[in-house]
Amino acid sequence: MRKNGITGANQPLTPRQRGKACERCWKRKQKCDRNLPACSACINVGHECFPRKIDVEPITNTGGNLSHSALPSYVETLKRKRESLQIQLRRQRPRYASNTENTAESDVPQVQPPRNSGDEGEHETTEHTVEAAMGEIGFLSRSAMAEPRDGRGEAPQELAMGQMVRAALAITGANPSESRIDALQQAVGGMTDQPFSLKRHLASPFVSRFLQAAGARFLHIDSENIWADFETFFAEPGLSNNQAHLSNPARSFNVYLSIATGMLISPQSSNLQGLSSSIHAAAVKLLGTIIQSESTEKILSCMILMILYSVYGSLGGSTWHLIGLAMKRAIASRFHRDPDRSTVVSSEVLTRRRNIFWSLYTLDRDISAIMDRPFSIEDEDITVMPPDEYLANTSDENTLAFHTVTHARLISGIRNSPSETLIFHYSNLAHWKDLARDQDTGPPVIRIMQLQCRAIVEILKARGSVSVSPSLVCSSMAMETDFLRSCAEYIQEAYRQSDLDNFIGGTVDAYDIFAAGIVVFCLRDKCTEINQDQRIVNQCTTLLTLLGERFSGLKDFRRTLWDLFNAVVSGNPTHESLIANLPPIIPDGIRALIFIVL
């Protein structure tokens, strides 16, 4: 031991210290002298001294509100709140639906938090709404989806991703602008979770419909693989369609949702919604197994199919929340960045990763643009190679998917550069349209029209946000007329397709049709021919009526268009009342355009 008065070379060295408190002192919240190899507190009680397993540091480079060490307790808190919400929801459901729900939940492995006598008091005082719970889940996604690791390199309980997905599925899809649970919708969803039987020859047309109408828009969806899974699925001996195929849950999930989504977008969709919901419920039962046992690549592929189903079906959950969860998972797994050169990855795997990310990117830009929501990831944070570089020879099958990704990047450019001149954005849009239409086997005309109108709306919204002139476009008459004609032609073509039973839209189509109708009103004075043709108003509202039958919250679009038509064309003086009473589903950018109209 060191004695007083000893100095110089005879003085012993000061013990080395670790940077942070040891594991035992940190857990006991007591002072630690941090000496190595063991602190004094551990030596005094004869306890082995271990270093901390988890570093306390911000989750992101810019800092975060949730530290790695706080994650386990925060996840447990979220699960307790979710359990309390489920108990409250069961009490509100009809008796016939509660038994079905209990059966459905038992098929998916769930991690239950430990119970003790102290938990009962917490449940009695819980008054959180579903919106509050989803807000906290959103906070967890933003702050913790970087998948912090413990000392063994394992993610703590997969950040309860299965529970978060189920929470997103519980939110009503009838009104995309709201984040709430509809008790009636949940009861109907429980009723549709019934045994079903599928035959190959009956299911095959729906898979074809899915691949042609929806799957062709996404790079990662390979029709050959879908058909191979489909044939294998129906070739298995002793197949029972209402049971989970645990031998390959991801394959069964893909087949189920391909059929279910194909039913929703088929001309017979009104008669098939119940069966489609039952097939969707069977797929959801497989989700827990997929999240626990499959790779991130397969998990994201399954989630994209869930997102597509939610776009066309009101019982598919919240599209917005599902996209957020999928994109956070992709970012956590670094799908937005190409691997370092030192990492050995086969070209086939790399291409699949890139295709999955760009499919998610497209969905994120589509939903964010039409709803005026923020992007899940900004372009400057993306370093993965774009499709035009790694898909030099785009096949005919991927033509529409390729142009859809290019359009999504165009939308990002418009929103991120609102101060650019109108001619700048218009030139980029014209270039994209020329490339899309120059293909020998080009994409469907109505799809190009729809994407063109969406870009026009984004240009007008961005221009309106920086322009102080009463004129919205402030440019050449030819450009204004082109905007007007493009939106009018899209409405007319969609209406023509509906007469042919070829138009089965979803929430995205409803937003685009409504926005196109608003643009027609905004620029109505630029083309006398179109201004005098009231058929466009009738066609637009007819399409919105059809879509409102499936998504009840979208009926506000039709009512708003009629009110606007009466105010502008019929000389109704109640302009201020109309603006003040616009329904919440109207995005802010469209509200600004309506204000300019009036």
C-alpha positions in Angstrom: 0.0 0.0 0.0 1.0 3.6 -0.6 2.4 5.4 2.5 2.2 9.2 3.1 5.4 11.0 2.3 6.7 8.6 -0.3 7.3 10.5 -3.6 9.3 10.2 -6.8 10.4 6.9 -8.2 9.3 5.0 -5.1 5.6 6.1 -5.5 3.4 3.3 -6.9 1.4 4.0 -10.1 -2.3 5.0 -9.9 -4.6 2.0 -10.7 -5.9 2.0 -14.2 -9.6 2.9 -14.6 -12.2 1.9 -17.1 -14.2 4.5 -19.0 -17.6 3.7 -17.5 -19.1 2.2 -14.4 -19.1 -1.6 -14.1 -22.2 -3.7 -14.8 -23.1 -4.2 -11.1 -22.7 -0.6 -10.0 -24.6 0.7 -13.0 -27.5 -1.6 -12.3 -27.5 -0.7 -8.6 -27.2 3.0 -9.5 -24.3 3.4 -7.1 -21.0 5.2 -7.4 -18.2 3.2 -9.0 -14.5 4.0 -8.8 -14.0 2.2 -12.2 -10.7 0.6 -11.1 -9.4 -2.3 -13.1 -9.5 -5.2 -13.0 -12.2 -4.9 -10.3 -13.8 -1.9 -8.6 -13.7 -1.4 -4.8 -17.5 -2.0 -4.4 -17.3 -5.4 -6.1 -14.1 -6.4 -4.1 -15.8 -5.5 -0.8 -18.7 -7.8 -1.4 -16.7 -10.5 -3.2 -18.6 -10.1 -6.4 -16.9 -10.6 -9.8 -16.6 -7.2 -11.6 -17.8 -7.1 -15.2 -17.6 -4.2 -17.7 -20.8 -2.7 -19.1 -22.4 -4.8 -21.8 -24.3 -1.9 -23.5 -22.8 1.5 -24.1 -24.9 4.5 -23.3 -24.7 6.6 -26.4 -27.1 8.3 -28.9 -28.6 6.0 -31.5 -27.8 8.3 -34.4 -24.8 10.4 -35.1 -26.9 13.5 -34.7 -28.2 12.3 -31.3 -31.5 10.8 -30.3 -34.0 10.8 -27.5 -33.7 7.1 -26.6 -30.4 5.5 -25.6 -29.5 1.9 -26.3 -29.6 1.0 -22.6 -33.2 2.3 -22.4 -34.5 0.2 -25.2 -35.4 -3.1 -23.4 -37.5 -1.3 -20.7 -39.1 1.0 -23.4 -40.1 -2.1 -25.5 -41.6 -3.7 -22.4 -43.6 -0.5 -21.7 -44.9 -0.5 -25.2 -46.0 -4.1 -25.0 -47.8 -3.5 -21.7 -49.7 -0.6 -23.3 -50.6 -2.6 -26.3 -51.9 -5.4 -24.1 -54.1 -2.9 -22.3 -55.4 -1.5 -25.5 -56.3 -5.1 -26.7 -58.2 -5.7 -23.5 -60.2 -2.5 -24.0 -60.8 -3.4 -27.6 -62.1 -6.9 -26.8 -64.6 -5.4 -24.4 -66.0 -3.2 -27.2 -66.3 -5.9 -29.8 -69.4 -8.0 -30.3 -69.3 -11.4 -28.6 -69.2 -13.3 -31.8 -66.1 -11.5 -32.9 -64.1 -11.9 -29.7 -63.8 -15.7 -30.1 -62.5 -15.4 -33.6 -59.9 -12.8 -32.6 -58.6 -15.0 -29.8 -58.2 -17.9 -32.2 -56.4 -15.7 -34.8 -54.0 -14.3 -32.2 -53.1 -17.7 -30.8 -51.6 -18.7 -34.2 -48.9 -16.1 -34.1 -46.2 -16.3 -31.5 -46.2 -13.3 -29.2 -44.0 -12.3 -26.3 -46.0 -11.5 -23.2 -44.5 -9.2 -20.6 -44.0 -10.6 -17.1 -46.9 -10.1 -14.7 -46.9 -9.2 -11.1 -49.2 -7.6 -8.6 -47.8 -4.2 -9.4 -48.9 -4.4 -13.0 -52.6 -4.4 -12.2 -52.4 -0.8 -11.0 -50.8 0.3 -14.2 -53.5 -1.3 -16.3 -56.2 0.3 -14.2 -54.9 3.8 -14.9 -54.1 3.3 -18.6 -56.2 5.7 -20.8 -54.1 5.8 -23.9 -55.9 5.9 -27.2 -54.8 4.0 -30.3 -53.5 7.2 -31.8 -51.2 7.8 -28.8 -50.0 4.2 -28.9 -49.2 4.5 -32.6 -47.5 7.8 -31.9 -45.2 6.1 -29.4 -44.6 3.3 -31.9 -43.6 5.9 -34.4 -41.2 7.4 -31.9 -39.7 4.0 -31.4 -39.3 3.5 -35.1 -37.6 6.9 -35.6 -35.3 6.6 -32.6 -34.6 2.9 -32.3 -34.9 1.2 -35.7 -31.2 1.2 -36.0 -31.4 -2.1 -34.2 -29.0 -1.5 -31.3 -27.2 -4.6 -30.2 -26.4 -6.0 -26.8 -23.1 -7.5 -25.8 -23.9 -10.7 -27.7 -24.7 -8.9 -30.9 -28.4 -9.7 -30.8 -31.2 -7.3 -31.5 -33.5 -7.1 -28.4 -36.6 -9.0 -29.3 -36.6 -7.7 -32.9 -37.8 -4.4 -31.5 -41.2 -6.0 -31.2 -41.7 -5.5 -35.0 -44.5 -8.1 -35.1 -46.5 -6.2 -32.5 -46.0 -2.9 -34.4 -47.1 -4.5 -37.7 -50.2 -5.8 -35.9 -50.9 -2.4 -34.5 -50.7 -0.9 -38.0 -53.0 -3.5 -39.3 -55.6 -2.7 -36.6 -55.9 0.9 -37.8 -58.7 1.6 -40.2 -57.9 1.9 -43.8 -61.3 3.4 -44.7 -59.9 6.9 -44.1 -56.1 7.1 -44.8 -55.9 10.5 -43.1 -56.9 9.1 -39.7 -55.0 6.8 -37.3 -57.7 5.2 -35.3 -59.4 1.8 -34.7 -62.9 1.3 -36.1 -64.7 -1.1 -33.8 -67.1 -2.1 -36.6 -64.2 -2.7 -39.0 -62.5 -4.9 -36.5 -65.7 -6.9 -36.0 -66.1 -7.4 -39.7 -62.4 -8.3 -40.0 -63.0 -11.0 -37.3 -66.0 -12.4 -39.2 -64.0 -12.7 -42.4 -61.2 -14.7 -40.7 -62.9 -17.9 -41.6 -61.8 -21.2 -43.2 -61.7 -21.1 -47.0 -60.8 -23.3 -49.9 -58.9 -22.4 -53.0 -58.7 -24.2 -56.3 -55.8 -23.7 -58.6 -57.9 -23.0 -61.7 -60.0 -20.5 -59.8 -57.1 -18.7 -58.1 -54.9 -18.4 -61.2 -56.8 -15.5 -62.9 -56.4 -13.4 -59.8 -52.6 -13.9 -59.7 -52.5 -12.9 -63.3 -54.5 -9.8 -62.5 -52.2 -8.9 -59.6 -49.1 -9.2 -61.8 -50.5 -7.2 -64.6 -52.1 -4.4 -62.6 -50.0 -4.1 -59.5 -46.9 -6.3 -59.7 -45.6 -4.8 -62.9 -45.0 -1.5 -61.2 -42.3 -2.9 -58.8 -38.8 -4.0 -59.7 -38.6 -6.7 -57.0 -41.7 -8.6 -58.1 -40.7 -11.3 -60.5 -43.6 -12.9 -62.3 -41.7 -16.1 -62.9 -40.9 -16.5 -59.2 -44.5 -15.8 -58.3 -45.8 -18.4 -60.7 -43.3 -20.9 -59.5 -44.4 -20.4 -55.9 -48.0 -20.6 -57.0 -47.5 -24.0 -58.7 -45.5 -25.4 -55.8 -48.1 -24.1 -53.4 -50.9 -26.0 -55.1 -48.8 -29.1 -55.9 -48.2 -30.0 -52.2 -50.0 -33.1 -51.2 -52.6 -32.8 -48.5 -52.9 -29.1 -49.0 -55.3 -27.2 -46.7 -55.7 -23.6 -47.7 -56.8 -22.4 -44.3 -53.7 -23.7 -42.5 -50.2 -22.1 -42.2 -47.6 -23.9 -44.4 -44.8 -23.7 -41.9 -42.4 -25.5 -44.2 -42.1 -22.3 -46.3 -44.2 -19.5 -44.7 -42.8 -16.7 -46.9 -43.8 -18.6 -50.1 -47.3 -19.2 -48.7 -47.6 -15.6 -47.6 -46.7 -14.4 -51.1 -49.2 -16.7 -52.8 -52.0 -15.7 -50.3 -51.5 -12.0 -50.8 -51.0 -12.2 -54.6 -54.4 -13.9 -54.8 -56.1 -11.7 -52.3 -54.8 -8.4 -53.9 -55.8 -9.8 -57.4 -59.3 -10.3 -56.1 -59.5 -6.7 -54.9 -58.5 -5.3 -58.3 -60.6 -7.6 -60.4 -63.9 -6.6 -62.0 -65.7 -9.0 -59.6 -64.1 -7.4 -56.5 -67.5 -6.4 -55.0 -68.4 -10.1 -54.6 -64.9 -11.2 -53.5 -64.0 -8.8 -50.7 -65.0 -11.3 -47.9 -62.9 -14.1 -49.4 -60.1 -11.7 -50.0 -60.1 -10.6 -46.4 -60.1 -14.2 -45.2 -57.0 -15.0 -47.4 -55.4 -11.8 -46.1 -56.0 -13.0 -42.5 -54.5 -16.3 -43.2 -51.3 -14.6 -44.5 -51.1 -12.3 -41.5 -51.1 -15.5 -39.2 -47.8 -16.4 -40.9 -46.2 -13.0 -40.3 -44.9 -13.9 -36.8 -43.1 -16.9 -38.1 -41.6 -15.0 -41.0 -40.3 -12.2 -38.9 -38.6 -14.6 -36.5 -37.1 -17.1 -39.0 -36.7 -15.4 -42.4 -34.1 -13.0 -43.7 -34.7 -9.2 -43.9 -35.0 -9.5 -47.7 -38.0 -11.9 -47.4 -39.5 -9.9 -44.5 -39.5 -6.7 -46.6 -40.9 -8.5 -49.7 -43.8 -9.7 -47.6 -44.4 -6.3 -46.1 -44.5 -4.7 -49.6 -47.3 -7.1 -50.5 -49.1 -6.1 -47.3 -48.8 -2.5 -48.3 -50.2 -3.1 -51.7 -53.2 -5.0 -50.2 -53.8 -2.0 -47.9 -53.9 0.4 -50.9 -56.8 -1.5 -52.4 -58.6 -2.9 -49.3 -60.0 -1.0 -46.4 -59.4 -3.9 -44.0 -55.7 -4.0 -44.8 -54.7 -1.6 -42.2 -52.9 1.8 -42.4 -50.8 2.1 -45.5 -48.9 5.0 -44.1 -47.8 3.1 -40.9 -46.9 0.0 -42.8 -44.7 1.9 -45.2 -43.0 3.6 -42.3 -42.2 0.3 -40.5 -41.0 -1.3 -43.7 -38.7 1.6 -44.6 -37.3 1.8 -41.1 -36.5 -1.9 -41.3 -34.8 -1.4 -44.7 -32.8 1.5 -43.4 -31.7 -0.4 -40.3 -30.5 -3.2 -42.6 -28.7 -0.7 -44.8 -30.7 -1.4 -47.9 -30.4 2.2 -48.8 -26.6 1.9 -49.2 -24.6 -0.5 -51.3 -22.2 -2.7 -49.4 -18.6 -1.6 -49.0 -16.1 -2.9 -51.6 -14.6 -5.1 -48.9 -17.9 -6.9 -48.4 -18.4 -9.9 -50.7 -21.9 -10.0 -52.0 -23.1 -11.8 -55.1 -24.5 -9.7 -57.9 -27.8 -11.6 -57.7 -28.3 -10.8 -54.0 -27.2 -7.2 -54.5 -29.7 -6.7 -57.3 -32.5 -8.1 -55.2 -31.6 -5.8 -52.3 -31.6 -2.8 -54.7 -34.9 -3.8 -56.2 -36.6 -4.1 -52.8 -35.3 -0.7 -51.7 -36.4 1.1 -54.8 -39.9 -0.6 -54.6 -40.2 0.7 -51.0 -38.9 4.1 -52.2 -41.6 4.2 -54.9 -44.3 3.4 -52.4 -43.0 6.0 -49.9 -42.9 8.7 -52.6 -46.4 7.8 -53.9 -48.1 8.0 -50.5 -46.1 11.0 -49.2 -46.8 13.0 -52.3 -50.6 12.4 -52.5 -51.0 12.9 -48.7 -48.5 15.8 -48.3 -46.6 13.7 -45.7 -42.8 13.8 -45.1 -40.6 11.3 -46.8 -39.3 8.4 -44.8 -35.8 9.0 -46.2 -34.3 11.9 -48.0 -32.4 11.5 -51.3 -29.1 12.8 -49.9 -29.1 9.8 -47.5 -29.4 7.3 -50.3 -26.2 5.9 -51.9 -27.6 2.7 -53.4 -27.1 2.5 -57.2 -30.2 3.7 -59.1 -32.0 1.3 -61.5 -30.8 3.1 -64.6 -27.3 2.2 -63.8 -27.6 -1.5 -62.7 -30.4 -2.3 -65.1 -28.9 -1.1 -68.3 -30.9 -3.5 -70.4 -34.3 -3.2 -68.9 -36.6 -6.1 -70.0 -40.1 -5.5 -71.2 -41.4 -6.9 -68.0 -39.6 -4.2 -65.9 -40.4 -1.3 -68.2 -43.2 0.1 -66.1 -41.4 -0.5 -62.8 -38.3 1.3 -64.1 -40.3 4.3 -65.2 -42.2 4.3 -61.9 -38.9 4.5 -59.9 -37.7 7.3 -62.2 -41.0 9.2 -61.6 -40.6 8.8 -57.8 -37.2 10.4 -58.0 -38.7 13.2 -60.1 -41.3 13.8 -57.4 -38.5 14.1 -54.8 -36.7 16.6 -57.0 -39.8 18.7 -57.3 -40.5 18.8 -53.6 -36.9 19.4 -52.6 -36.5 22.2 -55.1 -39.6 24.4 -54.8 -37.7 27.6 -55.7 -36.7 26.3 -59.1 -38.4 27.8 -62.1 -41.6 26.3 -63.5 -39.9 25.6 -66.8 -37.2 23.6 -65.0 -39.7 21.2 -63.5 -41.8 21.1 -66.6 -38.8 20.2 -68.7 -37.9 17.3 -66.4 -41.5 16.1 -66.5 -41.6 16.3 -70.3 -38.3 14.3 -70.5 -39.7 11.6 -68.3 -42.9 11.4 -70.3 -41.0 11.1 -73.6 -38.9 8.3 -72.2 -41.9 6.4 -70.9 -43.9 6.7 -74.2 -41.0 5.9 -76.5 -40.8 2.3 -75.5 -41.9 -0.2 -78.1 -43.8 -2.1 -75.5 -44.6 0.9 -73.4 -46.5 0.9 -70.1 -50.3 1.2 -70.0 -51.3 4.7 -71.2 -53.5 5.3 -68.1 -50.6 4.7 -65.8 -48.4 7.2 -67.5 -51.3 9.7 -67.5 -51.8 9.2 -63.8 -48.1 9.6 -62.9 -47.9 12.7 -65.2 -50.9 14.3 -63.4 -49.3 13.6 -60.0 -46.1 15.3 -61.0 -48.2 18.3 -62.3 -50.0 18.6 -59.0 -46.6 18.5 -57.1 -45.3 21.3 -59.5 -48.4 23.4 -58.8 -48.2 22.9 -55.1 -44.5 23.7 -55.0 -45.1 26.8 -57.2 -48.0 27.9 -55.1 -46.0 27.7 -51.9 -43.4 30.2 -53.2 -45.5 32.4 -55.6 -47.0 35.6 -54.4 -48.7 36.3 -57.7 -52.5 35.7 -58.0 -51.7 33.6 -61.1 -50.7 30.2 -60.1 -48.5 29.2 -63.0 -47.3 32.5 -64.3 -46.0 31.0 -67.5 -46.7 30.5 -71.2 -50.3 29.7 -72.3 -49.0 26.5 -73.9 -47.7 25.1 -70.6 -50.8 25.9 -68.7 -53.0 24.4 -71.4 -50.8 21.2 -71.3 -51.3 20.9 -67.6 -55.1 21.3 -67.9 -55.4 18.9 -70.8 -53.3 16.3 -69.1 -55.5 16.2 -66.0 -58.7 16.3 -68.0 -57.5 13.4 -70.3 -56.5 11.3 -67.3 -60.0 11.7 -65.8 -61.7 10.9 -69.1 -59.5 7.8 -69.6 -60.1 6.5 -66.1 -63.8 7.0 -66.6 -63.6 5.1 -70.0 -61.8 2.2 -68.3 -64.5 2.1 -65.6 -67.1 1.6 -68.3 -65.1 -1.3 -69.6 -64.8 -2.8 -66.0 -61.0 -2.3 -66.2 -60.7 0.4 -63.5 -60.5 -0.9 -60.0 -58.7 1.7 -58.0 -57.5 2.3 -54.5 -56.7 5.1 -52.2 -53.8 6.4 -54.4 -56.1 6.6 -57.4 -58.7 8.5 -55.4 -56.2 11.1 -54.3 -54.9 11.5 -57.8 -58.3 11.8 -59.4 -59.4 14.3 -56.9 -56.2 16.4 -57.3 -56.6 16.2 -61.1 -60.2 17.6 -60.7 -58.8 20.5 -58.6 -56.2 21.3 -61.2 -59.0 21.5 -63.9 -60.7 24.0 -61.7 -57.5 25.9 -61.0 -56.7 26.4 -64.7 -60.3 26.4 -66.0 -59.8 29.8 -67.7 -56.8 28.6 -69.8 -58.8 26.5 -72.2 -62.4 27.5 -73.1 -63.1 24.1 -74.6 -62.5 22.2 -71.4 -64.0 24.9 -69.2 -67.3 24.5 -70.9 -67.3 20.7 -70.8 -69.1 19.8 -67.5 -68.7 16.1 -68.3 -65.3 16.2 -66.6 -66.9 17.1 -63.3 -69.5 14.4 -63.6 -66.8 11.8 -64.6 -64.5 12.8 -61.8 -67.3 12.6 -59.1 -68.5 9.3 -60.6 -65.1 7.7 -60.2 -64.8 9.1 -56.6 -68.2 7.6 -55.8 -67.0 4.2 -56.9 -63.9 4.4 -54.8 -65.9 5.8 -51.9 -68.0 2.6 -51.8 -64.8 0.7 -50.6 -63.2 3.5 -48.6 -65.9 5.5 -46.8 -63.5 8.3 -45.8 -62.9 9.1 -49.5 -66.5 10.3 -50.0 -65.4 13.7 -48.8 -63.5 14.1 -52.0 -66.7 13.9 -54.1 -68.6 16.3 -51.8 -65.8 18.8 -51.9 -65.7 18.7 -55.7 -69.4 19.3 -56.0 -69.2 22.2 -53.5 -66.3 23.7 -55.4 -68.2 23.3 -58.7 -71.2 25.1 -57.2 -69.1 27.9 -55.7 -67.1 28.6 -58.9 -69.4 27.8 -61.8 -72.8 28.6 -60.2 -71.7 31.8 -58.5 -72.2 30.6 -54.9 -70.9 33.4 -52.7 -70.1 31.1 -49.7 -66.4 30.9 -50.4 -65.2 31.5 -46.9 -67.5 28.9 -45.5 -66.4 26.4 -48.0 -62.7 26.9 -47.2 -63.3 26.8 -43.4 -65.3 23.6 -43.7 -62.9 21.6 -45.9 -62.7 18.0 -44.5 -59.5 16.9 -42.8 -58.7 14.4 -45.5 -57.9 17.2 -48.0 -54.0 17.6 -48.0 -52.6 21.0 -47.2 -51.2 21.5 -50.7 -54.6 20.9 -52.3 -56.1 23.2 -49.8 -53.8 25.9 -51.0 -54.8 25.3 -54.6 -58.5 25.5 -53.6 -57.8 28.8 -51.9 -56.3 30.1 -55.1 -59.4 28.9 -57.1 -61.8 30.8 -54.8 
